[in-house]
Amino acid sequence: MAATDKKDYYATLGVKKTATADDVRKAFRKLARKYHPDVNPGDKKSEEKFKELSEANEVLSDPKKRKVYDQLGFYSDNIDPKAAEAYANSGGGPGGNPFGGGGNPFGGYSPGGQQHVEFDLRDFDFGGAQQQGGRGSFRDIFSGMFSGGGVAQEPANATGADAEYTVQVPFWEAIRGGEMKLNIQRPSSMGRMTPEPVSFRIKAGTRDGQRIRLAGKGNPGIRGGAPGDLYIIVHIAEHPVFHRDADDISLMLPILPWEAALGAKVEVPTIDGRAMLRIPPGTQSGQKLRMREKGVPSATRPGVTGDQIVEIRIVVPEIPNVEAKELWHKLEKMHPEDPRTELWSKI
């Protein structure tokens, strides 16, 4: 990653500088669901916003990267954390120019002389610089300033950092499982985001928020080191009828007044098709009935299946004619009790 422009990652994610790592993750997941390219196909603004969110999350969710960012006001993978800390301790501040100050480490005259040299961070290549014209990397510059002029080398065979990616999974795909493909947006050595196709499998019964680990699919290693891991964070799309809570399925079931009063057997939709449900006599609106093992087969507990919770909603039909209206009046006379009496007694 090579992001040297001054960007307010905290503002991008809408969190305070005192936010915990968990706060950062929650903020990113919430915004990622809104701006994800899969949710906004063809929307360039959403795509750019998602890239900004991913960049901010990558830095702020990593304690080491976040420390460097807080010290300098920006972050690059080529920055030596020790050099950044030394610069901050020497009086530099977030967003400050590490090339200013009391003297010019590159041979220019000190402030007050007849000549001076001004340095702009944009004049330096922060990724792959040594392969482009022989200019030193930002880390090399820092090393020269804080380690007696020697050039620090990246540790050999260092494992790459892990990466996270949030993906929206269709409701039925999470229930039944299947193969999914997506393009991971990765930062190149020049700081640009480039797509990389990745395939992974969704297990039947995968839950919302579950993390899927793809070994060796994270950020590349350093100087021959192994790549890190990629963690896919699953966000399951909503369904218009079924609501999922872990391995349980719930739904709202409308019934008629006489079905509630007299009891009935009615057909109920489940994720496996239609099933019969017995409505006990005297069932009240809002009452919940449980259908055993009509939920989701667990992805983590083999042989275990959740339940389906049916919440009753009594629907009063329209009165089609005078005869029906008279029948309702007869029922009214047969039940003179006031169901609101208990309510008033508690006020």
Backbone hydrogen bonds in HBPLUS format (Angstrom, degrees):
<---DONOR---> <-ACCEPTOR-->    atom                        ^
c    i                          cat <-CA-CA->   ^        H-A-AA   ^      H-
h    n   atom  resd res      DA  || num        DHA   H-A  angle D-A-AA Bond
n    s   type  num  typ     dist DA aas  dist angle  dist       angle   num
A0077-ASP N   A0001-MET O   2.67 MM  76  5.21 170.0  1.68 164.9 162.0     1
A0075-TYR N   A0003-ALA O   3.32 MM  72  5.69 139.3  2.50 173.8 174.7     2
A0012-THR N   A0008-ASP O   3.02 MM   4  6.33 152.0  2.10 147.3 156.0     3
A0013-LEU N   A0009-TYR O   3.14 MM   4  6.40 154.0  2.21 147.2 151.3     4
A0014-GLY N   A0010-TYR O   2.84 MM   4  5.87 115.4  2.26 133.0 151.1     5
A0015-VAL N   A0010-TYR O   2.96 MM   5  5.27 159.3  2.01 148.9 150.8     6
A0019-ALA N   A0016-LYS O   3.02 MM   3  5.25 161.3  2.06 112.3 114.9     7
A0023-ASP N   A0020-THR O   3.05 MM   3  5.02 116.1  2.48  93.3 108.8     8
A0024-VAL N   A0020-THR O   2.99 MM   4  6.36 155.5  2.05 151.7 158.0     9
A0025-ARG N   A0021-ALA O   3.02 MM   4  6.28 160.6  2.06 146.1 150.7    10
A0026-LYS N   A0022-ASP O   2.96 MM   4  6.16 163.9  1.98 150.6 154.8    11
A0027-ALA N   A0023-ASP O   2.97 MM   4  6.12 161.1  2.01 148.2 153.5    12
A0028-PHE N   A0024-VAL O   2.93 MM   4  6.13 160.7  1.97 151.2 156.7    13
A0029-ARG N   A0025-ARG O   2.92 MM   4  6.13 166.5  1.94 153.1 156.7    14
A0030-LYS N   A0026-LYS O   3.03 MM   4  6.18 161.1  2.07 148.5 153.4    15
A0031-LEU N   A0027-ALA O   3.10 MM   4  6.29 166.1  2.12 150.5 153.8    16
A0032-ALA N   A0028-PHE O   2.70 MM   4  5.74 155.8  1.76 153.8 162.0    17
A0033-ARG N   A0029-ARG O   3.10 MM   4  6.18 151.4  2.19 142.6 147.8    18
A0034-LYS N   A0031-LEU O   3.01 MM   3  5.13 126.4  2.31  97.5 111.8    19
A0035-TYR N   A0031-LEU O   2.99 MM   4  6.29 155.7  2.05 155.9 162.3    20
A0036-HIS N   A0032-ALA O   2.85 MM   4  5.31 119.4  2.22 145.4 151.8    21
A0039-VAL N   A0036-HIS O   2.90 MM   3  5.32 136.8  2.09 111.1 123.2    22
A0040-ASN N   A0036-HIS O   3.06 MM   4  6.35 139.7  2.23 147.0 159.1    23
A0043-ASP N   A0040-ASN O   3.14 MM   3  5.56 164.8  2.16 135.2 135.3    24
A0047-GLU N   A0043-ASP O   3.03 MM   4  6.29 152.1  2.11 146.2 154.9    25
A0048-GLU N   A0044-LYS O   2.88 MM   4  6.17 158.3  1.93 152.5 157.2    26
A0049-LYS N   A0045-LYS O   2.91 MM   4  6.11 158.0  1.96 146.9 153.7    27
A0050-PHE N   A0046-SER O   2.83 MM   4  6.01 153.8  1.90 145.3 152.4    28
A0051-LYS N   A0047-GLU O   3.03 MM   4  6.30 150.3  2.12 142.5 150.2    29
A0052-GLU N   A0048-GLU O   2.99 MM   4  6.32 154.4  2.06 148.3 154.9    30
A0053-LEU N   A0049-LYS O   2.91 MM   4  6.20 158.0  1.96 150.4 156.6    31
A0054-SER N   A0050-PHE O   2.87 MM   4  6.09 157.5  1.92 148.4 154.5    32
A0055-GLU N   A0051-LYS O   2.95 MM   4  6.16 156.8  2.00 146.9 153.0    33
A0056-ALA N   A0052-GLU O   2.95 MM   4  6.18 163.9  1.98 150.6 154.9    34
A0057-ASN N   A0053-LEU O   2.87 MM   4  6.02 161.4  1.90 150.2 155.8    35
A0058-GLU N   A0054-SER O   2.89 MM   4  5.99 154.9  1.95 145.1 152.0    36
A0059-VAL N   A0055-GLU O   3.28 MM   4  6.52 150.9  2.37 144.8 150.7    37
A0060-LEU N   A0056-ALA O   2.93 MM   4  6.07 174.1  1.93 160.1 160.6    38
A0061-SER N   A0057-ASN O   2.91 MM   4  5.53 148.0  2.01 142.5 148.2    39
A0062-ASP N   A0059-VAL O   3.30 MM   3  5.54 154.6  2.37 104.7 112.1    40
A0066-ARG N   A0062-ASP O   2.81 MM   4  5.91 163.8  1.84 166.4 172.1    41
A0067-LYS N   A0063-PRO O   3.02 MM   4  6.12 148.9  2.12 140.0 147.4    42
A0068-VAL N   A0064-LYS O   3.23 MM   4  6.55 159.5  2.28 147.6 151.8    43
A0069-TYR N   A0065-LYS O   2.94 MM   4  6.19 162.8  1.97 151.2 156.5    44
A0070-ASP N   A0066-ARG O   2.83 MM   4  6.04 160.3  1.87 150.8 155.7    45
A0071-GLN N   A0067-LYS O   3.05 MM   4  6.22 141.0  2.21 139.5 150.0    46
A0071-GLN N   A0068-VAL O   3.13 MM   3  5.10 123.8  2.47  93.2 107.8    47
A0072-LEU N   A0068-VAL O   2.94 MM   4  6.14 154.9  2.00 154.9 161.0    48
A0073-GLY N   A0069-TYR O   2.63 MM   4  5.03 151.5  1.71 142.1 150.1    49
A0095-GLY N   A0072-LEU O   2.24 MM  23  5.13 155.3  1.29 110.8 118.0    50
A0079-ILE N   A0076-SER O   3.13 MM   3  5.54 168.6  2.14 115.3 118.1    51
A0083-ALA N   A0080-ASP O   2.93 MM   3  5.18 117.0  2.33 105.1 121.0    52
A0084-ALA N   A0080-ASP O   2.92 MM   4  6.24 155.7  1.98 157.4 165.5    53
A0085-GLU N   A0081-PRO O   2.95 MM   4  6.16 154.4  2.02 144.4 150.9    54
A0086-ALA N   A0082-LYS O   2.89 MM   4  6.11 154.0  1.96 144.1 151.7    55
A0087-TYR N   A0083-ALA O   2.89 MM   4  6.10 154.5  1.95 146.0 153.0    56
A0088-ALA N   A0084-ALA O   2.96 MM   4  6.22 159.7  2.00 146.4 151.7    57
A0089-ASN N   A0085-GLU O   2.88 MM   4  6.09 158.8  1.93 149.3 155.1    58
A0090-SER N   A0086-ALA O   2.97 MM   4  6.08 128.9  2.24 137.4 150.4    59
A0090-SER N   A0087-TYR O   3.14 MM   3  5.09 133.5  2.37  93.2 106.2    60
A0092-GLY N   A0087-TYR O   3.15 MM   5  5.65 151.5  2.24 158.8 150.8    61
A0091-GLY N   A0088-ALA O   3.30 MM   3  5.65 163.1  2.33 108.7 112.1    62
A0096-GLY N   A0093-GLY O   2.86 MM   3  5.24 159.1  1.90 139.4 139.5    63
A0100-GLY N   A0097-ASN O   3.11 MM   3  5.57 173.8  2.11 120.1 121.8    64
A0107-GLY N   A0104-ASN O   3.28 MM   3  5.88 153.1  2.35 127.5 123.9    65
A0113-GLY N   A0110-SER O   3.08 MM   3  5.86 160.7  2.12 147.0 148.4    66
A0123-ASP N   A0120-ASP O   2.79 MM   3  5.52 165.2  1.82 125.9 131.0    67
A0124-PHE N   A0121-LEU O   3.25 MM   3  5.77 168.0  2.27 114.4 117.9    68
A0131-GLN N   A0128-GLY O   3.25 MM   3  5.74 154.6  2.32 110.4 117.6    69
A0132-GLN N   A0129-ALA O   2.89 MM   3  5.17 162.9  1.92 113.9 119.1    70
A0140-ASP N   A0137-SER O   3.00 MM   3  5.11 115.5  2.43  96.1 111.7    71
A0141-ILE N   A0137-SER O   3.04 MM   4  6.45 151.8  2.13 150.2 158.0    72
A0142-PHE N   A0138-PHE O   3.01 MM   4  6.32 164.1  2.04 150.6 154.3    73
A0143-SER N   A0139-ARG O   2.84 MM   4  6.08 159.0  1.89 150.1 156.6    74
A0144-GLY N   A0140-ASP O   2.98 MM   4  6.22 151.9  2.06 145.8 152.4    75
A0145-MET N   A0141-ILE O   3.14 MM   4  6.44 141.9  2.29 143.0 153.1    76
A0145-MET N   A0142-PHE O   3.03 MM   3  5.13 125.2  2.34  96.9 111.5    77
A0146-PHE N   A0142-PHE O   3.01 MM   4  6.23 148.3  2.11 153.8 162.3    78
A0147-SER N   A0143-SER O   2.84 MM   4  5.37 133.3  2.06 148.9 152.4    79
A0157-ASN N   A0223-ARG O   3.32 MM  66  5.51 164.2  2.34 122.9 123.7    80
A0222-ILE N   A0158-ALA O   2.89 MM  64  5.08 166.3  1.91 150.4 155.0    81
A0160-GLY N   A0226-ALA O   2.85 MM  66  6.32 158.0  1.90 153.8 161.3    82
A0219-ASN N   A0161-ALA O   3.01 MM  58  5.31 147.4  2.12 171.5 176.4    83
A0163-ALA N   A0229-ASP O   2.89 MM  66  6.41 153.9  1.96 157.8 165.8    84
A0231-TYR N   A0163-ALA O   2.79 MM  68  6.15 161.7  1.82 154.7 160.8    85
A0165-TYR N   A0231-TYR O   2.94 MM  66  6.31 145.3  2.06 164.0 163.7    86
A0233-ILE N   A0165-TYR O   2.80 MM  68  5.98 163.6  1.82 145.5 151.3    87
A0167-VAL N   A0233-ILE O   3.00 MM  66  6.24 162.2  2.03 159.9 162.4    88
A0235-HIS N   A0167-VAL O   2.93 MM  68  6.00 155.5  1.99 163.0 159.5    89
A0169-VAL N   A0235-HIS O   2.78 MM  66  5.98 155.4  1.84 144.3 152.7    90
A0237-ALA N   A0169-VAL O   2.91 MM  68  6.00 166.4  1.93 157.8 158.9    91
A0174-ALA N   A0170-PRO O   3.16 MM   4  6.48 152.4  2.24 156.4 162.8    92
A0175-ILE N   A0171-PHE O   3.22 MM   4  6.54 142.5  2.37 140.9 151.6    93
A0176-ARG N   A0172-TRP O   2.91 MM   4  6.03 171.1  1.92 155.4 156.7    94
A0177-GLY N   A0173-GLU O   2.71 MM   4  5.08 139.7  1.87 133.4 143.6    95
A0205-GLY N   A0174-ALA O   2.85 MM  31  5.75 138.0  2.03 143.8 157.4    96
A0178-GLY N   A0202-ILE O   2.91 MM  24  5.23 150.9  2.00 141.1 145.7    97
A0202-ILE N   A0178-GLY O   2.73 MM  24  5.23 175.6  1.73 173.0 171.8    98
A0180-MET N   A0200-PHE O   2.86 MM  20  5.53 171.6  1.86 175.3 178.1    99
A0200-PHE N   A0180-MET O   2.95 MM  20  5.53 159.4  2.00 157.6 162.5   100
A0182-LEU N   A0198-VAL O   3.01 MM  16  5.56 156.2  2.07 155.3 163.0   101
A0198-VAL N   A0182-LEU O   2.81 MM  16  5.56 157.4  1.86 168.3 175.7   102
A0184-ILE N   A0196-GLU O   2.81 MM  12  5.06 162.8  1.84 146.7 140.7   103
A0196-GLU N   A0184-ILE O   2.81 MM  12  5.06 131.2  2.05 131.2 146.7   104
A0186-ARG N   A0194-THR O   2.90 MM   8  5.36 174.8  1.90 149.8 148.1   105
A0194-THR N   A0186-ARG O   2.78 MM   8  5.36 163.8  1.81 153.8 155.6   106
A0188-SER N   A0192-ARG O   2.66 MM   4  5.32 156.6  1.72 153.1 161.1   107
A0191-GLY N   A0188-SER O   3.00 MM   3  5.19 163.6  2.02 111.8 114.9   108
A0206-THR N   A0203-LYS O   3.16 MM   3  5.60 143.1  2.30 141.5 136.1   109
A0210-GLN N   A0207-ARG O   3.23 MM   3  5.52 160.3  2.28 125.9 126.6   110
A0209-GLY N   A0234-VAL O   2.64 MM  25  5.09 160.5  1.67 157.1 160.2   111
A0234-VAL N   A0210-GLN O   2.92 MM  24  5.42 171.9  1.92 160.7 163.3   112
A0212-ILE N   A0232-ILE O   2.75 MM  20  4.87 160.0  1.79 140.7 147.7   113
A0232-ILE N   A0212-ILE O   2.75 MM  20  4.87 165.1  1.77 148.5 149.2   114
A0214-LEU N   A0230-LEU O   2.72 MM  16  5.03 163.2  1.74 160.6 165.3   115
A0217-LYS N   A0214-LEU O   3.33 MM   3  5.79 153.5  2.41 136.4 132.4   116
A0230-LEU N   A0214-LEU O   3.00 MM  16  5.03 172.2  2.00 140.2 142.6   117
A0218-GLY N   A0228-GLY O   2.71 MM  10  4.27 153.0  1.78 125.2 116.4   118
A0228-GLY N   A0219-ASN O   2.91 MM   9  5.34 161.5  1.94 151.8 155.1   119
A0225-GLY N   A0222-ILE O   3.14 MM   3  5.03 146.2  2.26  98.5 108.7   120
A0243-HIS N   A0250-SER O   2.87 MM   7  5.15 153.4  1.94 154.9 159.9   121
A0250-SER N   A0243-HIS O   2.76 MM   7  5.15 158.6  1.81 151.6 158.9   122
A0245-ASP N   A0248-ASP O   2.91 MM   3  5.20 169.3  1.92 149.1 152.3   123
A0248-ASP N   A0245-ASP O   2.97 MM   3  5.20 158.9  2.01 134.2 131.7   124
A0296-VAL N   A0247-ASP O   2.91 MM  49  4.90 172.3  1.92 150.4 151.4   125
A0249-ILE N   A0307-ASP O   2.92 MM  58  6.38 157.9  1.97 153.1 160.5   126
A0309-ILE N   A0249-ILE O   2.67 MM  60  6.16 151.8  1.74 152.5 161.8   127
A0251-LEU N   A0309-ILE O   3.05 MM  58  6.58 146.4  2.17 162.4 168.4   128
A0311-GLU N   A0251-LEU O   2.97 MM  60  6.28 173.8  1.97 166.9 168.3   129
A0253-LEU N   A0311-GLU O   2.80 MM  58  5.92 171.5  1.81 159.9 162.2   130
A0313-ARG N   A0253-LEU O   2.91 MM  60  5.86 149.4  2.01 151.8 145.3   131
A0255-ILE N   A0313-ARG O   2.95 MM  58  6.21 151.2  2.03 142.7 148.2   132
A0315-VAL N   A0255-ILE O   2.76 MM  60  5.86 168.7  1.77 169.0 172.2   133
A0259-GLU N   A0256-LEU O   3.03 MM   3  5.26 126.2  2.33 104.2 118.6   134
A0260-ALA N   A0256-LEU O   3.08 MM   4  6.43 152.6  2.15 155.1 163.3   135
A0261-ALA N   A0257-PRO O   2.86 MM   4  6.11 155.5  1.92 148.5 156.1   136
A0262-LEU N   A0258-TRP O   2.83 MM   4  5.63 166.0  1.85 140.7 145.5   137
A0263-GLY N   A0259-GLU O   2.88 MM   4  4.99 134.0  2.09 121.8 133.2   138
A0282-GLY N   A0260-ALA O   2.75 MM  22  5.59 123.0  2.08 139.2 155.9   139
A0283-THR N   A0260-ALA O   2.97 MM  23  4.88 130.1  2.22 146.4 140.4   140
A0282-GLY N   A0261-ALA O   3.21 MM  21  4.49 133.5  2.44  95.1 108.1   141
A0264-ALA N   A0279-ILE O   3.00 MM  15  5.02 147.2  2.11 129.6 139.0   142
A0279-ILE N   A0264-ALA O   2.60 MM  15  5.02 175.1  1.61 168.4 168.6   143
A0266-VAL N   A0277-LEU O   2.95 MM  11  5.44 161.3  1.99 157.1 157.1   144
A0277-LEU N   A0266-VAL O   2.84 MM  11  5.44 155.9  1.90 157.1 165.4   145
A0268-VAL N   A0275-ALA O   2.73 MM   7  5.34 160.0  1.76 160.8 168.0   146
A0275-ALA N   A0268-VAL O   2.96 MM   7  5.34 145.2  2.08 144.3 155.4   147
A0270-THR N   A0273-GLY O   2.73 MM   3  5.11 138.4  1.90 140.4 154.5   148
A0273-GLY N   A0270-THR O   3.13 MM   3  5.11 168.7  2.14 108.6 110.5   149
A0287-GLN N   A0284-GLN O   3.14 MM   3  5.56 159.4  2.19 128.6 131.3   150
A0286-GLY N   A0312-ILE O   2.66 MM  26  5.11 164.7  1.68 141.0 146.7   151
A0312-ILE N   A0287-GLN O   2.83 MM  25  5.43 172.4  1.84 163.4 165.7   152
A0289-LEU N   A0310-VAL O   2.77 MM  21  5.07 161.8  1.81 147.1 151.3   153
A0310-VAL N   A0289-LEU O   2.76 MM  21  5.07 178.8  1.76 163.0 162.8   154
A0291-MET N   A0308-GLN O   2.77 MM  17  5.01 161.2  1.80 155.8 161.2   155
A0308-GLN N   A0291-MET O   2.96 MM  17  5.01 167.0  1.98 142.9 147.2   156
A0295-GLY N   A0306-GLY O   2.77 MM  11  4.24 145.1  1.89 128.5 116.6   157
A0306-GLY N   A0296-VAL O   3.06 MM  10  5.17 168.2  2.07 125.4 127.9   158
A0298-SER N   A0304-VAL O   2.81 MM   6  5.65 174.7  1.82 161.7 163.6   159
A0304-VAL N   A0301-ARG O   3.10 MM   3  5.71 156.1  2.15 144.2 144.5   160
A0325-LYS N   A0321-ASN O   3.18 MM   4  6.46 153.5  2.25 143.4 151.1   161
A0326-GLU N   A0322-VAL O   2.95 MM   4  6.26 151.6  2.03 153.0 159.9   162
A0327-LEU N   A0323-GLU O   3.11 MM   4  6.45 150.1  2.21 144.9 152.8   163
A0328-TRP N   A0324-ALA O   3.13 MM   4  6.48 152.7  2.21 148.0 154.6   164
A0329-HIS N   A0325-LYS O   3.07 MM   4  6.41 148.4  2.18 142.4 151.3   165
A0330-LYS N   A0326-GLU O   2.94 MM   4  6.26 147.8  2.05 145.8 154.5   166
A0331-LEU N   A0327-LEU O   3.04 MM   4  6.38 154.0  2.11 145.6 152.2   167
A0332-GLU N   A0328-TRP O   2.96 MM   4  6.23 146.1  2.07 141.2 151.1   168
A0333-LYS N   A0329-HIS O   3.06 MM   4  6.38 150.9  2.15 146.5 152.7   169
A0334-MET N   A0330-LYS O   3.02 MM   4  6.28 144.8  2.14 143.5 153.7   170
A0335-HIS N   A0331-LEU O   3.11 MM   4  6.30 126.9  2.41 139.2 151.5   171
A0335-HIS N   A0332-GLU O   3.29 MM   3  5.28 141.2  2.45  93.8 104.3   172
A0341-THR N   A0338-ASP O   3.28 MM   3  5.75 168.0  2.29 119.3 119.9   173
A0344-TRP N   A0340-ARG O   3.15 MM   4  6.51 160.1  2.19 156.5 159.5   174
A0345-SER N   A0341-THR O   3.12 MM   4  6.38 149.0  2.22 147.4 156.4   175
A0346-LYS N   A0343-LEU O   3.22 MM   3  5.58 153.4  2.30 106.6 114.1   176
A0347-ILE N   A0344-TRP O   3.26 MM   3  5.47 164.2  2.28 108.1 112.9   177
